[in-house]
């Protein structure tokens, strides 16, 4: 799923597939928020991915937020 979330030819997120990866990271965030896992565990296991998805996908994340809010 992660591999399909990025388009190596254009060096931008794939808008058709990045949502699945972002939804997984959101589920991990919910587990931390509800106290099932610790924030330290999240950062130790997913922090590298979270930082990169946010940095490289920031515009796509904003587009998806707008789309979901207005749906």
Secondary structure, 3 states (H helix, E strand, C coil): CCHHHEECCCCEECCCCHHHHHHHHHHHHHHHHCCCCCHHHHHHHHHHHHHHHHHHHHHHHHHHHHHHHCC
